[in-house]
Amino acid sequence: MKIIPTVHELRKRGYQVSVNHHRQFFKYDVFTGRKLTIEASWYARNDDYPDYFLSPYGGRTVIAITDDKGAIFEGITYCSPSDKYVKKEGVKRAIAKAYAKLCKYKNIEP
């Protein structure tokens, strides 16, 4: 079983780790009735998009791990539009992808 480190553990090892969550906002066009969707960072508020509603479904998490030489290893996970967005789950899966790339680059076992 592979042990995937947490963001905190990677930072303690000297890596820079950035975490970005993206959520979907939507509204319905009053003339056509079509659903219009935009994607924004997780810290966006409804005040930023007054005509839009924050969707509890779908989303994306991006993790970037930077080593001491400046190499960047990125892991991206997507949440299905039919599934509720859970930040912790997105972080776990994105870190696993980014950490696998880091291990492959450095020829170490995860």
C-alpha positions as CSV (number, residue, x, y, z in Angstrom):
1,M,0.0,0.0,0.0
2,K,1.4,3.4,-1.0
3,I,1.6,6.0,1.6
4,I,0.7,9.5,0.3
5,P,1.9,12.4,2.4
6,T,-0.3,15.3,3.4
7,V,0.2,18.9,2.4
8,H,1.7,19.6,5.9
9,E,4.1,16.6,5.6
10,L,5.3,17.7,2.2
11,R,5.9,21.3,3.5
12,K,7.9,19.9,6.5
13,R,10.1,18.1,3.9
14,G,10.9,21.4,2.3
15,Y,8.6,21.3,-0.7
16,Q,6.4,24.3,-1.6
17,V,2.8,23.1,-2.0
18,S,0.0,25.2,-3.5
19,V,-3.7,24.1,-3.3
20,N,-6.4,25.6,-5.5
21,H,-10.0,24.7,-5.4
22,H,-12.4,25.8,-8.2
23,R,-16.2,25.7,-7.9
24,Q,-19.0,26.2,-10.3
25,F,-21.5,29.1,-10.2
26,F,-24.6,28.9,-12.3
27,K,-27.7,30.9,-13.3
28,Y,-30.5,30.3,-15.7
29,D,-30.9,32.7,-18.6
30,V,-34.4,34.3,-18.3
31,F,-34.9,34.5,-22.0
32,T,-33.7,31.0,-23.1
33,G,-34.0,29.0,-19.9
34,R,-30.5,27.6,-20.5
35,K,-28.2,27.0,-17.6
36,L,-25.1,29.3,-17.7
37,T,-22.1,28.1,-15.7
38,I,-18.8,29.8,-14.7
39,E,-15.9,28.4,-12.7
40,A,-14.3,30.4,-9.9
41,S,-11.8,29.9,-7.1
42,W,-13.3,28.3,-4.0
43,Y,-13.0,31.5,-2.0
44,A,-15.3,33.4,-4.4
45,R,-18.5,34.5,-2.7
46,N,-22.0,34.9,-4.0
47,D,-21.4,38.6,-3.6
48,D,-18.8,38.4,-6.4
49,Y,-21.4,36.9,-8.7
50,P,-24.7,38.3,-7.5
51,D,-26.8,36.8,-10.3
52,Y,-25.3,33.3,-9.9
53,F,-25.8,30.5,-7.4
54,L,-22.9,28.3,-6.0
55,S,-23.4,24.8,-7.1
56,P,-22.7,22.1,-4.5
57,Y,-21.8,19.7,-7.3
58,G,-18.8,19.4,-9.6
59,G,-15.5,21.3,-9.2
60,R,-11.8,20.9,-9.6
61,T,-8.8,20.7,-7.2
62,V,-5.3,21.6,-8.4
63,I,-2.2,20.8,-6.3
64,A,1.3,21.9,-7.4
65,I,4.4,20.6,-5.6
66,T,7.6,22.6,-6.2
67,D,11.0,21.1,-5.2
68,D,14.1,22.9,-4.2
69,K,15.4,23.1,-7.8
70,G,12.1,24.7,-9.0
71,A,10.6,21.7,-10.7
72,I,6.8,21.7,-10.5
73,F,4.7,18.6,-10.3
74,E,1.0,19.1,-10.7
75,G,-2.0,17.0,-9.9
76,I,-5.5,17.8,-11.0
77,T,-8.7,16.1,-9.9
78,Y,-12.2,16.8,-11.2
79,C,-15.5,16.2,-9.4
80,S,-18.3,14.9,-11.5
81,P,-21.2,17.3,-12.0
82,S,-23.4,14.6,-10.5
83,D,-21.3,14.3,-7.3
84,K,-21.1,16.7,-4.4
85,Y,-17.9,18.6,-4.1
86,V,-15.7,17.5,-1.1
87,K,-12.5,19.5,-0.7
88,K,-10.7,16.9,1.4
89,E,-11.3,14.1,-1.2
90,G,-10.1,16.4,-4.0
91,V,-6.9,17.2,-2.1
92,K,-6.2,13.6,-1.4
93,R,-6.6,12.5,-5.0
94,A,-4.7,15.5,-6.4
95,I,-1.8,15.0,-4.0
96,A,-1.6,11.4,-5.0
97,K,-1.2,12.3,-8.7
98,A,1.3,15.1,-8.0
99,Y,3.3,13.0,-5.6
100,A,3.4,10.1,-8.1
101,K,5.0,12.5,-10.7
102,L,7.5,13.7,-8.1
103,C,8.5,10.1,-7.2
104,K,8.9,9.2,-10.8
105,Y,11.0,12.2,-11.5
106,K,13.3,11.6,-8.5
107,N,13.3,7.8,-9.0
108,I,12.1,7.1,-5.5
109,E,9.4,4.7,-4.2
110,P,6.2,6.4,-3.0
